[in-house]
Amino acid sequence: MVITGVDHFASVCEAKLVEWYHKHKPSINIARHNVVIVWSSKVLQNYKCLVATTVLDDGVYAEYTYNGDKEELYEDVYEKVTNTCYKEE
């Protein structure tokens, strides 16, 4: 896989997360317009982004890393386990 720029990388990541949902959570109807790039960075030939969706109470987000030297894309998908607010110790 060859990534040709920041916009291309974002597009590939959005498509990959939609593919992940179709494979692992087929009961959730999701399309690319439901995918949000939360954060993205490029350093030299390497890219990284955090991706989430507009699916409520889903808690899924993904991290994509592109290694430009090896022309490989890595996908890590996470689910939120807890969300705790601590106001005092």
Sequence and secondary structure as in RCSB ss.txt:
>XXXX:A:sequence
MVITGVDHFASVCEAKLVEWYHKHKPSINIARHNVVIVWSSKVLQNYKCLVATTVLDDGVYAEYTYNGDKEELYE
DVYEKVTNTCYKEE
>XXXX:A:secstr
    SHHHHHHHHHHHHHHHHHHH TTS   GGGEEEEEEEEETTEEEEEEEES TT  EEEEEEEETTTTEEEE
EEEE          
